[in-house]
Every structure is written in structure tokens, then in C-alpha cells.
Amino acid sequence: SEPVNPESLIDFPCHYTFKAVGVCGENFASEISAAVGCHAVISQDSILTRSSGKGNYQAISIIVHLETYQQLTAIYAEMKEVPGLKMLL
């Protein structure tokens, strides 16, 4: 079988949800939001944060409008640089 081109898996433009989990702290959510905001417009009502039961970790979901696959990959690359990041979904 032929290899799948990752760009063909999502139809652009689209709405896309970025999800990140990291160490709970005052800066984690704002740094993830800033990483996404460097490449896409974020509205405040599109951000959802939630802390773990013990309060050690924090999950953040951000819905944005993407125009291109390059925009998607740039956002993931930027998010990977955030201190305290444990997982990207």
C-alpha cells in the first residue's frame, strides 16, 4: 500500500481542538494559550481548563480555526516547547 500523506487526513480550513496536559502551575495554561495564539486567533470562550483530582496536573483544550496543515504543525511545535508539558493530544 502507498504511504498516507498526513496533510490529506484533515480538510482545511477547519476548526481544530488542541489538547495539552501538564504540571499544574500558574503559567502552564497561559503559556499553552500563547503558543497557540502565535499562529491562530483564540477567543476566550474557546479555552477550557481542568485540574486533576489531586491538583497536580492541568488539562487545557483550545478550539481554533486553522487554514493550513503548516499552521497545525507550527502550533504543535510551539506547544512542545512549553515547560511542564506532559502530553499533547
C-alpha positions, 0 to 999 in steps of 0.5 A, a space after each residue: 500500500 502507498 504511504 498516507 500523506 498526513 496533510 490529506 487526513 484533515 480538510 482545511 480550513 477547519 476548526 481544530 481542538 488542541 489538547 495539552 496536559 501538564 504540571 499544574 502551575 500558574 503559567 502552564 495554561 497561559 503559556 499553552 494559550 500563547 503558543 497557540 495564539 502565535 499562529 491562530 486567533 483564540 477567543 476566550 470562550 474557546 479555552 477550557 481548563 481542568 485540574 486533576 483530582 489531586 491538583 497536580 496536573 492541568 488539562 487545557 483544550 483550545 478550539 481554533 480555526 486553522 487554514 493550513 496543515 503548516 499552521 497545525 504543525 507550527 502550533 504543535 511545535 510551539 506547544 512542545 516547547 512549553 515547560 511542564 508539558 506532559 502530553 499533547 493530544 
